Amino acid sequence: MILINFKIYKETFGDKAIELAKIIKEISEKYKIRIVIAASPIDALRIKKETGAEVFLQNVNEYSEGKHTGWVSMEQAMALGINGSLLNHSENKIAKGKALKIIKNRPKGFEVVLCMASTGQIEKWGAKANPDWILYEPPELIASKDKSVATEEPKVIKSAVEKGLKVPIMVGAGIKDKNDVIVSLKMGAKAIGLSSAFVLSKNPKEILEELAKGFN
């Protein structure tokens, strides 16, 4: 599995999000690999309807419905066919108690990708929270142009997998080529996550094909 976080880069605004999503859908079908887009609530439904790509949200809140202006409901997302979300990303951290509440109360079929910045966090509470995925991303390597968690800390990926217990580990931070994928999978990761390497690329299709080949 590959998860691509669109964040709110201007390269994903409006029709540009659709263009990137079409590339993702094409590569997903060509290489028979699950590729999920993490999009803002503004774009998520349009991306899903116009391209058929699988879409998660970038964050959700603990409220299901009612008097909660400005919050994002997991139940509401599922009603629109959006069945997952990132949670606790390093750019949108939330309190541990809130994260635990969201994970515990997630609707059946809604996937939560819990973001963790260290193997210590994974061991202390991330794995015990039992999310659907743990996305391990060392903050100092996020968006790095010349380094990745796979080139700098491959053994730490293995440690994250061991501390994750039964929760599958997705690894991110600087992931940008086939070798990063191969190393990550060799260390026990089940998926990769990326953002700027794809979104800001002059040739995003080429980048994504390179990554997809790492799974074969």
Secondary structure by P-SEA (a helix, b strand, c coil): cbbbbccccccccaaaaaaaaaaaaaaaaaacbbbbbbcccccaaaaaaacccbbbbccccccccccccccccaaaaaaacccccccccccccccaaaaaaaaaacccccccbbbbccaaaaaaccccccccbbbbbccccccccccccccccaaaaaaaaaaaccbbbbbbcccccaaaaaaaaaaccccccccccccccccaaaaaaaaaaaac
